Amino acid sequence: MTGNGELLRTFELCKTFPGVVAVDRVDFDVRPGEIHALVGENGAGKSTLIKILGGVYLADGGRIELDGREVSFSSTHQSQESQISVIYQELNLVPDLSVAENIFIGREPKTAGLLINWRLLNARAKELLDRLEVNIDPRAYVADLPVAERQMVEIAKALSYRSRLIIMDEPTATLTEKEVLKIFEMVKALRAQGVAIIYISHRLEEAFELSDRITVLRDGRKIGTKDTHQTDKDEIVEMMVGKVVKEYFAEAAEPADSREVLLEVRDYSVADHVENVSFQVRKGEILALAGVIGSGVHGLLQSLYGVIPKKTGEVFFEGRQVAIEKPKDAIRLGIGYVTEDRKNAGILPDMSALHNLTLIIIRTVSWLKGLFIRGREEMASFQRMKQALNIKLAGPGQRVIFLSGGNQQKVLIGRTLLTDCKALILLEPTRGIDVGAKAEIHRILRELADRGMSVILTSSELPELVNLPDRCLVFYKGRIATEFTRANMSTEKLVAAQIGHTKETAQ
């Protein structure tokens, strides 16, 4: 082991990209049988650090010690050979292969005739799955598994390398509460078996529930390491953002119920999602639609933007009945939409931040049917949104994939606002972004509402649902079960309503 019983330790580790010092002289260590949470805002250096440990990047300076011996990883294979495995947020599995094939991909046991020994392959995979106490058929196709079970396959794959250190990057970001508990149980079981875990999450409550120690990075530097039982959330947040962050949610400038109705939905149904729901949204109001997975909320909001068709019902916008069959119908009316799947359905990763943000208005800033772009007009629109939303980037030409998650989200919001929308629909507006960026997004949404825009959102973040909206409609099995105002909302009431413990409308 290293000096004080560490399994792995870094000394003044550095990594620089053009114009950015991503990791700046970071000292970090992890001990056998320890869950060590690594937290920080987007852009703090967490991803770069774990990619160095995983062999994706080669450090520019400093050194890494494993069991007291200096090591260097120039490939993921070298890192895995050293019994280090990284499970990234975007799972590295092949959907059309079986569980067993994914676990041992490229290392399948062979018969004397050099064919895959399927019996041995499946038996070895089952041994690993049994070690994790999960009931997954090794012959099942990964494409047929829910996300939580795919996470477990990734963990089994890590164990197949006899990993002593497993790095988990946002493992619960897309899971239900029940699935999260399964992951927690597995992580704790691995710790009991002596496996070291580096656990990265934006959800601080997870770090406090699971970890033995918490290390905070900010702007590429290590701010400090705390024993979990000797610190609290306020201290960690202050270390993350460099200041005390107490006020996340501002009050509305004026009561929303004093304003006129902008959008009304009557007896609206979407196949396999919602049945005969009716509600109104007023100008300047933030309305949350809450519900567990399967409640129908996401399908309803997608339908109101024309992504999926309605079955029955009527929509009134600014007092007149309208038909929204395609997204372009919603855009013409003045309805904007921000997807929950930022990486796959939101940003265009290979394009610049400038072109990502102005994509939706490209026809209005071009001539000859889009053959030529009026660059000054495009840049003016970009700069206006950059300033209004406080988007932080090296320059307009920076590829959007290199922005932090919070700044990517601001680009998507800015893109939508360029349409001069009157109503803004957001699915998971702060998913996967850090605490400081969340506060900024909340401020932006409140300012938009105070200027008269209607904001309709859904979120899996309970504090967001409880404190941000003026009203919250709770859906249960495709119907509106409960309505709360901000004044009478609480976490306990919200959780109870989401699981069907009450169907009475709150007054």
N, C-alpha and C positions, 0 to 999 in steps of 0.2 A: 504494500500500500504506500501512498504518498505520505508526506510528513505527519499528518494528524489523522490517519485512518481514511483518507480520501481514496475513492476509486479513480476519479479523474480530476485533474486540476489544470486550469489555464493560467498563464502568467503574461500579463501585459499584451494580450492578444489584440491584433489590429487587422482591419480590413478596410480598404478604401476603394470606392468607385469614382468615376469622373465627377468631380465637384462635390462629393459626399464622403465624409468619414463615417462609415456605417458601424464599425466596432473600434472603439478608441481605448486601447490599453486596459482591457478587461481582465480582471482576476476573478475566477469563478471556480467553484469546486462542488462535487457531489460525492456522497458517501454510499457505501453498500447498504442496501435495504432502506434507503431514504427516498421520500417523495420531496423533491425540491422544486418549488413553484418559481417560474421565471416570468415576471410581469413587467409591463411598461406600455406606454402609448404606442400606437402605430408609428413606425419609423424610429423606434428606440434602439433597434439593433438586435432584437430577439431572433428574428428569422435568419439574419446573417450569421449570428453566433452558432445556431444549431446546424446551419448548412456547412459551416467550417467543421464542426464535430462530426457531421455526417458525410464528409468527403466531397460535398458539392463544390465548395469554394476552398481554395488554398489561402491560408492566412498570409498577410503581407509582413507581419512581424509578431514577436512574442513566441511562446512555445506552449505545447500541450504535453502533460505527463499523464500516463496511464499506468497504474500500479507502480508509480515512482520512476518509470522509464519514459524518456522523451519519445514522442511519436509524432508523425505527420501523415495526414491522409490526403492523397491526391485523387482519390476516387471513392465512390460509395462502396465499392467492393472492399477496399482496404479498411474502411471504417467497420463494415460488417465482419470482416475477418478478425477485427479486434474486439468483437462481441458488443458492438454499439449498433443500435437500430433506431431509425427515425421514422415515426408515423406522422406524415404530413396531413394537413387539413383536407387536401384533395387526395383521397386515398389512391394508392398506387396498385390497383388491382385490375385484372383483365376480366370484364363481365362475362365473356363467352366461354371462360374456362371454369372448371369445377373448383370447389374450395381447396381440395387437396392439391390440385395443379397449381393454384395460386400460391399456396404456402411453400411449395418446393419448386417453383418455377426455375428452370435451368439447372436443377439439382435432383431431378427425378431418379429414383432407384431403377436400375436396368437389369434385365435378365441376361443370361449368358449370350443370347442372340442380339444384345444391345437394343431390345425393345423395352418400353416402359413396363415395369413390374407393378401393375395396377393394384394388386392385392396388398403389396408392401407399402405402396404410396398411400393408399387410403388408411391402412393400419397406422402408419406413422402420423398421419394428419389427425386421426382420431385420438391418439395418445396425447397430442398437444392440446386438442380441444377439451379432452377430459381433464387435463391439468388445469385448464381455465374454468372447469365445471360449467361448460356451455353445451347445450344439446343441438349441435349443428351437424347435419349429414355431410361428411367430407365429399360425397359424390354430387351434392347439390351445386347448381350453377350460381356463381356470385351474383349474376344479374337478377336472380329471383330472391335475394336476401334483402331484408330491410337494412337501413344504414347502420343501425347499432350492431347488427350481426356482422356486417362488413368490417366494422371497427375491430370486432373480436377476431376476425380472420387475419387482419393486419397484425394484431398482437400475437396470434399463434405463429404467424410468419416470422415475427421478430424472435420468438422463442426458438424457432427452428434453427436459428443461427447461434443458439446457446447464449443469447444476449444477456450480458450483465448490466447493461445500461440501455434503457428504452426512453426515447425522447418523444413526447406526445404533444403535437401542435394543435390546439383547439379541438380536442377530441369530442366535445359535446355540443359543438356549435349548431348542428342541425338535428339534434335528438330531442325526443319527447322527454318529459320528466321521468317517466318510468324507465326509459332506455338509459337516461343519465345515471340512475341508481345502479343499473347493471354494470355500467362502466366503472362507477365508483367502487363497487364490490370487487371487481376484477383488479383494479389498480391497487387496492389495499391488500388483496391476496398476493399479488406479485411482490409487494414490499415485504410481506411475511415470509416469502420464499427467498429473500435476500437480494432481489433485483432492485437496482437503483432506477428511479424515475425522475426525469426532468419534465415537469408538467407546465405547459403554457396555456393560459386562458385569460380572456378579457373579463371573465366573470369572477370577481374577487371572492365571492362567497364560496366558490369551488376551491380556490387556493387555500382559504382558511379552513375549510372542512377536511381537505385531504392532506395538506403538506406538513412537513416537519420544519422546513425553513422556506423563506421567501426572499428572492433576490430581485431588486428593482434596477432596470436599465432606463436611462433617459439620454436622448441625443447621442447614442452610441457608447455612453459611459456607464459604468457600474456606480449606482448611487449608494447602495448598501445592501447588506444581507441581515435579515432579522429571523430569530426563532419565532415561529408562528404563534406560539402561546404567549409570547412576550410583546406582541404588537397588536394593532387593531386596524380596521379598514381606513380610518381617517388618516393615520400616520402613513400607510402605504400609498394612499391617493396623493397625499402631499409630496411624498418622495417621487411619485410618477410624474406629476405635472409641475413640480417646483413651486407650488403655492397651495394654500388651503382652498379646496373646492367644496363649498357648502351649499350654494344655491344652484340647483340644477333646473328648477322649474319655476318660471315666472307666472304671475297671475295675469289673467286677461285684462286688457285696458278698459273694457266695458263688458257687461253681461251679454253673452251671446244671444240669450233669449229675447233681447230687446231689438234684435235685428231681423230683417226679412228673410224668408226662406229662399235659398238658392237652388237646392236639389231636393226633390221628393221622389221616393220610391213607393209604389203601391202594389200590394199583393204580388210580389216579385218571386219567381221561382227559377232556379237553375238546376238542371238534372244532376242528381247525385251530390248536390251541395246544399241548397236552401229551398224551403217550401213556404210560399205565401208570406213573405216578410214585407213590412212597411215601416218606413221611417223618413224623417226630414233632416236636412243639414242646413243650418243658417249661415249667412255671410259672416265671416269673422269668427267662426266656431271651429274648434278642434274636436272632432268626433272620433273616438276609438271604437273599433269593432273587435271584441275580444272573444277568444274561444280556443279550446285545445284542438290539436290536429284532428280533422274529421268533423269539426263543428260547422264547416261550410263557409267560413269567413273569407278565405283566400279565393275560393271560386266565385263568391258574390262580387268581390272587388274586381276580379279579372273580367267578369261579365259586364260590370258597369263601365269598363273601359273598352269593351268590344273584343276582348281576347277570346272568350268563349261565349257561345250563344245563350240567351235566356230561354226558358221554357214558356213562362207566362209572366204577365205583369206590365206595369206602366212606369215610365220615368218622365218626370217633369223637371225642366231646367229653366230657371228664370220665369216660372209661371206658365210655360207652354209645354205640351207633350212633345217628346222627342224620341227618335229611334236611334239607338246606338248598336250597330251591327258589326262595325269594324273600328279599330283604334283611330282611324282617320276621322270617323264621325265624332268621336269624343274630343279629338284635338280641335276640330272646327268649332265645337261648342265652347271650348275653353276649359276642358278637363285634362289635367296632366297626370302622369303615372310614373312612379318609380318602382321598379321591380325589386323583389327580395333577393334575386339571384344576381348579385352585382357582377360576379366574375364571368358567368356564362351567358347571361342575357342582358347585361347592362353595358359595361365598358367594352370597347374594342381595343384589346391589349397592345396591339402592334401600332396603333395610331397615337398621335400626339394628344396631349391634354387639350390643346386648342381645337383640333378637329373633332375630338370626342364631345366637347362641350357645344360646339356650333353645328354639329351634324344635323340637328332637327330643323335649322333655319337656313340650310345651305342654298335652297332655291331662292330665298329672299335676298341673299347677298351674292347672287351670281347672275350672269346674263348669257344669252344664247343657249337657253335650256340647260344651264349648269355647266357648260363647257369652260367658262371662265369665272373665277371667283373675285369679287371685289374685296381685296385683302384688307383694306382699311376698315371697311364696315365689319368684316368678320372679326378683326382684331379688337375693334371698339366694343363689340358685343361681348367678346371674351373678357376683356379688361373690366368691363362693367360688372360681370358676374364674379370674376375673381376678387374684386374689391368688396362687393356686397356680401359674399359668402366667406371671405377671408380664406381663400384657397391658397395653400402653401405649396410652392413648387419652384424648381430651379429656373424654369422659363416656359413659355407657351409650347415650345417644341419638345419638351420632355415627354417621353412615352408614358402614357397614363398608368401602365402596369407598375412603374417604379414609384408611383405616389403611394402614400399610406392609405389604409382602408378608409379612414375618415375623409381624406381629401378626394379619393375616388368617389365617395358618396356625395360629396359636395358638387363634384363635376356632373353627376347624374341629376341632382336637384337643379343645378344651374341650367343644364340642357333643357329640362322641362320648363323652367321659369321663362326661358327665352320665347316660349310660345304665348306669353302673356295670359297664362291660364287663370281662371277664376276659381277653380276647385283643383286641389292637389291630392291625389291618392298615393299613399306610400305603404308598401308592404315591408315590414321589418326595417324601419328607417335607420336603426343604429346597430344592426347585426354585425358582429365581428369588428367593431371599432372600439377604440379605447375610451376611458372615462372622460378625458378632456374633450375629445371630439364629440362624444355624446352630448356633453353640455352645450357645445356650440351648435349642434344640429337642433337641440331643443330650443335654444335661443332663436335660431333662424325661423323655426316653425311658428313660434309664438309671435315674432315680429311680422311674419306673413299674415297670420290671422288678425293681428291688430290693424293691419292695413286693409282688411276686408276680405281676404282670401279664405275660402273654406278648406279646411285640412281634414282629410279622412285617412285614418291609419289603422294598421293592425300590428301587433308586436308580441313577441314571446317574452319580453322583459317586463316583469311584474311592476317594478318601480315606475317604469315609463307609462304603463297603463293606469296606474293609480294616481300619478301626480301631474302628467302632462295634459290630458284632454279636459275639455269643459264638461263633456258627457261621455259615457261609455255604455255601449250596448253589448251585453254578453249573450253569445250564441251557444245553444246547446242542441245538438242533433238537428241542425239545419233550421232552427227557429230562434227568435229572440226570446230569451228566457227572462232577462232582467235588464233594467236600465238604471244606471247610477249617474248622479251628478258628481262633480269634483268634491263638493262639500260633504257628501255622505259616503264617499268611496273609501274602502280600506282593503288591504291585501287579503285579509281573512274573508271578507265578503266576496271579493273577486274570485278567489280560489274556489270557494264553496259554490258560487254560481256557475263557474266553468265546468264543474263536475256534476252539475245537476242537483245540488242539495237544496236549491231554492228556485222557484219559478215565479215568485212574486215580484212585481215591479216595485223598485225602491222609490219612495216618495221623499 
